[in-house]
Structure formats: structure tokens, C-alpha cells
Amino acid sequence: MIRTYLPPPLLWMAGVPVAEFSTPVEDAAERQRVEELLTPWRDKHPGVKVDITVSHNSSAAALTDASHGAQLVVVGSHGHGSIAGALLGSTGIQLLHHADCPVLTARQPASETRRS
């Protein structure tokens, strides 16, 4: 499981982040958030080993890096379609072009789609 996030900017100039920083406390909080999300799945599938990586890269970059030496990368899809995905720089589309292993794009069934 890879969790990516951008740490808060340390310094802003003209509305643009100039320098960013991260702290072990923020990384630990992100790791704990993932642990909590995984708890029901670990209870249901105790034999499946899950390693958690916290990264400050983009999702596509972190997953592409993780694809080196992997047998498969699984990534979720919001189902925006290929044109919207290409325009938005979709993580899945970037992985399909740059991953070093097969990529499985999983989409939640329409009946289970979360409402926002």
C-alpha cells in the first residue's frame, strides 16, 4: 500500500510554494491513517502481507518506482474515461505507459460507488 501526500509548504512567495518540508510526525500520522483503513481488510484476510510506504512523490511516480521488480501494480479508477484521464494526467494512464510490470486498473462496481 502506497500513501502519497504533499507536505505543507514551509515558505510561500506570490502564492506559490517555494520550499516544502515534512516531519516524521506527519508521516507517522499518514501511516496511522492507512493502518486504520486497512484494519477491516487485515481482519478479513490475515494471511495477506501488506507493507505501507509513505511518499511525498506524486501517486504515479511512487507507483512507477514501486513497479520496478514487482509482478503487478493494482490501481483504482474513478471511471472518468480515457479522454478526461489523459487531460487530467490520470495515475492509471501514467502507470500504463511507465510501469515496469503489468498494471491492473480496478473500478468499483456502480452499485458500490461512494457518494460524495
N, C-alpha and C positions, 0 to 999 in steps of 0.2 A: 504494500500500500504506500503510495507516494502522496504526501500532502505538500502542496506548494502554496506559498503566500509571499506577498511583498511586505517587508518590514516597514514600519512608519518612517517617513523621511526625517532625517536629522536637520536638514537645512533646506529652506525654500528660497528661491530667487525668482522674482517675477512670476510667481505661481507655478514654477517648475521645480521638482525635487532635484537638488544639486548633489546631495550626499545622502546615502541611506545607511542605516545601522540595524543590527539585530542583536538581540540579547539572548542568553541562554534561557532566561525566564520566559520570553515569548515563544521560543522553540519548544520548551517543555509544555507550555500551555497548548500549543497546537498539537503536540504529540498526545497529550491527555485527551484532547477533543476527539482525535481519531480513535484512541483506545476505547472511549465511551461509545462511539458509533459502531465499533467492531464487536463489542461485548455480546450482543444477541447472536451474532454470526459465529463467534467463537464457542458460545454455549451450544449452538446447534451442530457445529462441525468441529469438535475438539481436536481431531486428528490433522487439521489443515494448519500448517505453519504460515504465519503472516508476519513479515518484517515490515516495520514502519520506517520510512525515510521522510524527513522534513527538509524541504528545499526552498531556496529563495529564487530559483530559476522559474521560467515560465513552465506551465504544465507540459507543453510539447517538448521543451528542451530537457526537462527532468526525465520524462518518459523515454525520449530518444536515447539519452545516456544510459538509462536502465535497460534498454533493449540490447545493448552490447553483451553478448553471452547468454541472453535469455532465450527461452524456447518459444515464448508467446507473450505479447503485451495485450491486455484487455483494457479497453477504454469505453466509457459510457458515451452515449449520444443523446442530445436534446431533441434530435429529429428536425432540425431547421432546414434540412435539404442541402444538396450539394452546392447550389449557387450561393445561398446565404452562407454556408460554411466556408466556401472559398473567399467570399468577400470579408468575412469576419476573422479569417485566419484560424479556423477550427483546429483544435488539438488533434482530433481524429484524422483529419486530412493531412496535417503536417506529419503525423506518425506514418500514415500510409506511404508517404514519399521518402521518409528519412530513417525509419526504424530498421535495425539490422536483423529482425526476425518477423514472423507473421504477426499481424495485428487483427484482433477480434474486436469489432465495434458492436457493443451491446446496447440495445434500446429497450427501455421499459415498455411493457405492453400498454396499449391505450387505456385499458381498464384500470391500470395501476398507476397511471401518471399522477404525480403530485400536483395539487392545485396551489398556485401562488397568489 
